[in-house]
Amino acid sequence: MSLSSTSDGTNGPRLAAIPRYLSALLSQGLVSGFHFVLNLFLVTLLSGHDFGLFALVFVVAYTATSVTNALFATPLQVYAPAAHSRAERLEIQTMLTTLMCVSMGACLVVGALGVLGLSSSELDSRSLITAIGFVLAYVIRQYSRAFGYARFDVIAVLIGDMTYVLIAGAIVTGMQFSGTVIAASDVFIALTAANAIAVLIEIARLPDENMRFTRPLKALTSYLPIWSQARWALVGAITTILVQQAHTAVVVTLKDPASYAPLAAGYILYGPVRVMFQTIQNVVKPEMALAISEHRRQDAKRQMLVVSALSVAGVLGVALAMQLAWPWLNQWLYQQEYKNDPMRLIVTLWASITLIGALQNGPYTALQSLKLFKPLATVTVFGALLGLALVTISVLWFDISWSLVGVLAAETFVAVWVSILVLKSFNNMTPNEGKVAV
């Protein structure tokens, strides 16, 4: 495959498929690797309560991002690449970016409510303010990354990710060498600043016309046809979070952040590769949407298999590395704060959960590219209900670590259902049609 640098002023410099995928994997690899090292550093530095707070705010940020992805980023990635003209694509970008900016107030509310859900007697105003700032910056940054991928401009995203890692790493390292006691709020400040600067650098690369805004009411009117699909994407995003994070909601509600900390400490080994699932989706989803709009069913199916294959390969690679390094990791990470917790069991359960998530990543991406948001939402609603029920039973009757079995069961349920659904959908789509019979 050759490299292509064509651009219509709307799209970025277009690389061929393999360089584009490799660039995206390198980009997310830098971010995931940094977050992995940061979590390893923090799990030994922060108290159980403070690390639980840090992990919970990250869940809030991830949840807020899932909402904005459903409402704005995913429509941008499946509608804009399939636009029939440059003017139509610019109109879609302008509308969705305007509404995304307007919605930031709602993201602030979601972040505040999430942080306030912690023990208010132990949460000071500094922690609250810095957590909200981090959630806001994280949400905006993830949209800017999705914007770059929707324009097929993986280089802009790579530059932004490199900037984020360098700045955040420099600030945290400076804090450590300064001799000050680092709290979760300090880390939030560092990550907020790094995210904000990375967004500004990505915006600076865009042609002026790519960042136009319109009147919110006009944007909302234009958004109404998309809303008929996006509302189901929103339901699916929220219930997908519940499938993946049922243990978080139940443990924090029935117990406390300190009880949640061992589960979060085990998750840090697989959290970065789980984040890569979303990046692979972001890269392939515009390609898949374009293939479907051009009636290339076999190309879309191959892309779906590539998504799952890359995701599974990443999980297996991390699992093998964790297995080989376990004696060292266990001694370094868990023998102080979590020595009385069954960390080997927790890590093994997270490996299994992440592998199932990798298998479902391709079908999940395909269903979104096919705009089958309602059927996908139906699957995740039932998966969330199953997960919450099983996790609640586990927390009330057994050790908290076994709550992850409920998450594993829910993820497996969703993986089987979406695989059946996407195969049926592709079979019902004739090679000469871009529409699916549902």
CORCORFEN-V178824 format. One record per residue. N is the residue number from 0. RES is the residue in one letter. PHI is phi in whole degrees, -180 to 180 (none if undefined). NEAR is the number of other ideal C-beta (glycine too) atoms within 12 Angstrom. D_FIRST is the distance of its C-alpha to the first C-alpha in Angstrom with 2 decimals. Layout:
n = (N;N)
res = (RES;RES)
phi = (PHI;PHI)
near = (NEAR;NEAR)
d_first = (D_FIRST;D_FIRST)
//
This chain:
n = (0;1;2;3;4;5;6;7;8;9;10;11;12;13;14;15;16;17;18;19;20;21;22;23;24;25;26;27;28;29;30;31;32;33;34;35;36;37;38;39;40;41;42;43;44;45;46;47;48;49;50;51;52;53;54;55;56;57;58;59;60;61;62;63;64;65;66;67;68;69;70;71;72;73;74;75;76;77;78;79;80;81;82;83;84;85;86;87;88;89;90;91;92;93;94;95;96;97;98;99;100;101;102;103;104;105;106;107;108;109;110;111;112;113;114;115;116;117;118;119;120;121;122;123;124;125;126;127;128;129;130;131;132;133;134;135;136;137;138;139;140;141;142;143;144;145;146;147;148;149;150;151;152;153;154;155;156;157;158;159;160;161;162;163;164;165;166;167;168;169;170;171;172;173;174;175;176;177;178;179;180;181;182;183;184;185;186;187;188;189;190;191;192;193;194;195;196;197;198;199;200;201;202;203;204;205;206;207;208;209;210;211;212;213;214;215;216;217;218;219;220;221;222;223;224;225;226;227;228;229;230;231;232;233;234;235;236;237;238;239;240;241;242;243;244;245;246;247;248;249;250;251;252;253;254;255;256;257;258;259;260;261;262;263;264;265;266;267;268;269;270;271;272;273;274;275;276;277;278;279;280;281;282;283;284;285;286;287;288;289;290;291;292;293;294;295;296;297;298;299;300;301;302;303;304;305;306;307;308;309;310;311;312;313;314;315;316;317;318;319;320;321;322;323;324;325;326;327;328;329;330;331;332;333;334;335;336;337;338;339;340;341;342;343;344;345;346;347;348;349;350;351;352;353;354;355;356;357;358;359;360;361;362;363;364;365;366;367;368;369;370;371;372;373;374;375;376;377;378;379;380;381;382;383;384;385;386;387;388;389;390;391;392;393;394;395;396;397;398;399;400;401;402;403;404;405;406;407;408;409;410;411;412;413;414;415;416;417;418;419;420;421;422;423;424;425;426;427;428;429;430;431;432;433;434;435;436;437)
res = (M;S;L;S;S;T;S;D;G;T;N;G;P;R;L;A;A;I;P;R;Y;L;S;A;L;L;S;Q;G;L;V;S;G;F;H;F;V;L;N;L;F;L;V;T;L;L;S;G;H;D;F;G;L;F;A;L;V;F;V;V;A;Y;T;A;T;S;V;T;N;A;L;F;A;T;P;L;Q;V;Y;A;P;A;A;H;S;R;A;E;R;L;E;I;Q;T;M;L;T;T;L;M;C;V;S;M;G;A;C;L;V;V;G;A;L;G;V;L;G;L;S;S;S;E;L;D;S;R;S;L;I;T;A;I;G;F;V;L;A;Y;V;I;R;Q;Y;S;R;A;F;G;Y;A;R;F;D;V;I;A;V;L;I;G;D;M;T;Y;V;L;I;A;G;A;I;V;T;G;M;Q;F;S;G;T;V;I;A;A;S;D;V;F;I;A;L;T;A;A;N;A;I;A;V;L;I;E;I;A;R;L;P;D;E;N;M;R;F;T;R;P;L;K;A;L;T;S;Y;L;P;I;W;S;Q;A;R;W;A;L;V;G;A;I;T;T;I;L;V;Q;Q;A;H;T;A;V;V;V;T;L;K;D;P;A;S;Y;A;P;L;A;A;G;Y;I;L;Y;G;P;V;R;V;M;F;Q;T;I;Q;N;V;V;K;P;E;M;A;L;A;I;S;E;H;R;R;Q;D;A;K;R;Q;M;L;V;V;S;A;L;S;V;A;G;V;L;G;V;A;L;A;M;Q;L;A;W;P;W;L;N;Q;W;L;Y;Q;Q;E;Y;K;N;D;P;M;R;L;I;V;T;L;W;A;S;I;T;L;I;G;A;L;Q;N;G;P;Y;T;A;L;Q;S;L;K;L;F;K;P;L;A;T;V;T;V;F;G;A;L;L;G;L;A;L;V;T;I;S;V;L;W;F;D;I;S;W;S;L;V;G;V;L;A;A;E;T;F;V;A;V;W;V;S;I;L;V;L;K;S;F;N;N;M;T;P;N;E;G;K;V;A;V)
phi = (none;-96;-83;-127;-117;-69;-154;-102;90;-105;-86;-84;-56;-96;-86;-69;-58;-65;-59;-66;-64;-65;-64;-66;-67;-62;-59;-71;-61;-63;-67;-65;-63;-64;-63;-63;-64;-61;-67;-61;-68;-74;-66;-94;-95;-87;-69;-58;-66;-68;-69;-60;-62;-59;-65;-66;-66;-64;-64;-61;-63;-66;-67;-61;-65;-62;-66;-69;-62;-64;-81;-129;-68;-65;-57;-61;-78;-104;-96;-64;-62;-93;-62;-83;-151;-63;-63;-66;-64;-62;-64;-65;-60;-63;-61;-70;-68;-61;-68;-62;-65;-62;-76;-61;-61;-65;-64;-62;-65;-61;-64;-64;-65;-64;-70;-67;-69;-75;-66;-62;-70;-109;-107;-87;-65;-63;-62;-64;-66;-68;-66;-63;-61;-64;-59;-61;-64;-63;-63;-63;-63;-67;-69;-64;-67;-62;-62;-64;-66;-65;-90;63;-100;-70;-67;-61;-66;-61;-63;-63;-66;-62;-62;-59;-64;-64;-71;-62;-63;-66;-67;-64;-63;-63;-61;-65;-76;-74;86;-78;-78;-86;-111;-58;-62;-65;-66;-60;-63;-62;-71;-64;-62;-65;-63;-63;-66;-62;-63;-61;-66;-65;-63;-63;-79;-81;-60;-55;-69;-75;-114;-72;-124;-129;-66;-55;-65;-65;-63;-65;-63;-69;-78;-54;-62;-71;-57;-60;-95;-65;-63;-75;-64;-66;-59;-64;-64;-66;-72;-64;-60;-66;-62;-79;-124;-58;-63;-64;-61;-73;-65;-66;-71;-89;-120;-164;-57;-64;-69;-76;-54;-61;-66;-67;-65;-72;-68;-61;-73;-117;-57;-60;-71;-67;-64;-64;-56;-65;-65;-60;-60;-61;-76;-83;-58;-61;-63;-68;-63;-65;-62;-66;-66;-98;66;-98;-63;-65;-63;-63;-65;-64;-62;-62;-67;-63;-60;-67;-64;-64;-67;-64;-60;-63;-66;-63;-64;-67;-61;-64;-63;-65;-65;-69;-98;-57;-55;-70;-62;-62;-67;-77;-92;-116;-86;-111;-72;-123;-66;-94;-104;-77;-67;-64;-64;-61;-65;-64;-65;-65;-62;-66;-62;-68;-65;-64;-62;-66;-64;-84;-63;-65;-57;-63;-63;-65;-64;-68;-66;-79;63;-93;-72;-67;-60;-66;-64;-61;-60;-73;-62;-66;-64;-66;-62;-63;-63;-62;-65;-69;-67;-61;-61;-64;-67;-76;-109;-128;-66;-59;-59;-75;-62;-68;-64;-63;-64;-61;-63;-65;-63;-65;-57;-66;-60;-65;-67;-68;-66;-64;-64;-72;-64;-64;-66;-66;-66;-83;-99;-74;-58;-95;-130;-98;-103;-115;-87;-119)
near = (12;11;17;16;16;16;21;21;19;32;34;32;26;28;31;19;27;18;23;36;30;22;33;42;34;25;38;41;29;31;40;33;26;34;39;31;23;38;32;26;26;37;36;26;26;32;24;31;27;34;39;37;41;43;42;44;45;39;39;40;39;36;36;43;42;38;38;44;42;40;38;46;43;47;45;47;42;44;36;41;36;30;28;15;13;20;17;18;30;29;28;37;42;31;38;42;38;28;36;40;27;24;33;27;18;23;37;26;19;33;40;28;20;34;41;22;26;33;22;15;9;19;29;19;14;18;32;29;22;30;45;35;32;44;41;38;38;42;41;38;40;44;44;45;43;46;43;44;48;45;43;40;39;43;31;37;42;36;31;41;42;28;32;42;34;23;29;38;27;19;28;31;20;18;27;21;11;12;8;13;14;29;26;40;31;30;38;42;29;37;40;34;30;35;38;28;30;39;38;23;28;38;24;18;28;29;22;13;18;34;26;22;21;24;15;20;14;17;28;20;16;24;32;16;16;31;23;15;30;35;22;31;40;34;28;39;36;31;35;45;35;35;45;43;41;43;47;42;33;32;37;35;23;22;25;22;35;29;29;43;38;39;50;45;42;42;42;41;41;42;40;34;42;37;40;39;41;39;40;42;48;47;44;46;45;44;41;45;37;31;33;39;27;20;19;24;30;17;25;39;28;21;37;40;26;31;43;34;21;34;40;28;23;32;35;22;24;34;26;16;21;32;19;12;18;22;14;15;28;25;15;20;35;31;19;20;26;35;16;13;28;23;35;25;25;38;37;24;34;40;33;27;42;41;32;37;44;36;32;43;47;37;41;48;43;44;48;49;47;42;35;34;35;25;33;40;34;23;36;42;28;27;40;35;23;30;39;33;23;31;42;26;20;30;33;19;15;18;22;35;34;27;44;45;31;42;46;34;33;42;44;26;29;42;35;22;29;41;27;19;31;41;22;21;30;36;16;19;30;13;18;10;17;23;17;27;15;21)
d_first = (0.00;3.75;6.75;9.31;12.95;14.70;17.78;20.77;23.12;22.89;19.39;18.20;15.37;12.30;9.43;6.21;7.57;7.54;8.79;10.97;12.46;13.11;14.69;16.79;17.91;18.87;20.64;22.62;23.15;25.02;27.15;27.83;28.65;31.00;32.67;33.05;34.80;36.80;38.04;39.00;40.89;42.59;43.60;45.78;46.98;47.93;50.69;49.99;50.96;48.91;45.77;46.40;46.63;43.36;41.58;43.23;42.22;38.59;39.05;40.53;37.60;35.14;37.33;37.56;33.79;33.50;35.94;34.16;30.78;32.43;34.13;31.62;28.25;27.30;28.48;26.49;23.27;23.94;25.79;24.25;20.60;22.23;24.63;25.29;25.72;25.33;29.07;28.95;26.25;28.35;31.41;29.93;28.87;32.32;34.23;32.63;32.71;36.35;37.34;35.55;37.65;40.79;40.20;40.28;44.02;43.60;41.24;44.01;46.48;44.33;43.86;47.59;48.61;46.34;47.80;51.30;50.88;51.42;54.95;56.15;58.97;56.55;54.03;54.95;53.96;51.64;49.57;49.51;48.50;45.78;44.38;44.26;42.59;39.92;39.28;38.97;36.59;34.44;34.24;33.33;30.67;28.97;29.02;27.54;24.62;24.19;24.46;21.58;19.30;20.57;19.47;15.96;17.25;16.61;17.66;21.08;21.56;20.68;23.22;25.73;25.46;25.93;28.89;30.37;30.29;31.75;34.50;35.51;35.52;37.62;40.12;40.64;40.97;43.44;45.45;45.64;46.80;49.27;51.30;51.52;51.49;48.17;48.47;45.92;46.64;45.61;42.19;41.82;42.63;39.99;37.21;38.38;38.26;34.79;33.38;35.12;33.87;30.23;30.60;32.14;29.34;26.72;29.01;29.41;25.72;26.02;27.17;30.83;30.42;28.17;31.15;33.84;36.51;38.86;42.23;42.14;44.19;41.92;38.84;40.70;41.60;38.01;37.00;39.46;37.21;34.57;37.43;38.15;34.92;34.79;38.26;37.09;34.06;36.69;38.84;35.94;34.94;38.53;39.13;35.87;37.22;40.48;38.79;37.11;40.04;43.11;44.55;44.39;46.35;48.90;49.53;49.92;52.17;54.33;54.24;53.04;50.12;51.45;51.21;47.61;46.68;46.25;43.78;41.82;42.10;40.56;37.75;36.56;34.95;32.63;32.60;29.55;27.31;28.78;27.79;24.15;24.34;24.83;21.93;19.51;21.22;20.90;17.12;16.62;19.73;18.66;15.51;17.93;20.55;18.36;17.39;21.13;22.25;20.18;21.70;18.59;20.64;18.62;15.52;18.06;19.63;16.52;15.94;19.64;19.43;16.66;19.06;21.98;20.34;19.22;22.67;24.57;22.88;23.87;27.41;27.93;26.85;29.30;31.97;31.86;32.14;35.01;36.78;36.70;37.78;40.28;43.51;42.49;41.09;44.19;46.51;44.82;43.99;46.49;49.68;51.30;50.80;49.72;51.56;53.56;50.57;48.72;45.45;44.06;44.52;43.02;39.87;39.51;39.89;37.25;34.83;35.56;35.30;31.93;30.55;31.77;30.22;26.83;27.23;28.15;25.39;22.95;25.78;27.08;23.84;23.64;27.30;26.89;23.96;26.21;28.94;31.22;32.88;36.37;35.75;33.79;36.71;39.13;37.49;37.53;41.11;42.39;40.34;41.84;45.34;44.96;43.67;46.43;49.10;48.07;47.58;50.96;52.69;51.16;52.21;55.72;56.46;54.35;52.89;50.34;47.59;47.77;46.75;43.13;43.80;44.23;40.84;39.28;41.04;39.92;36.24;36.45;38.18;35.48;32.63;34.31;35.16;31.79;30.08;32.62;32.36;28.60;28.62;31.53;29.86;26.72;29.09;31.14;28.28;27.86;24.51;26.05;27.19;25.83;29.12;30.36;33.89;35.50)
//
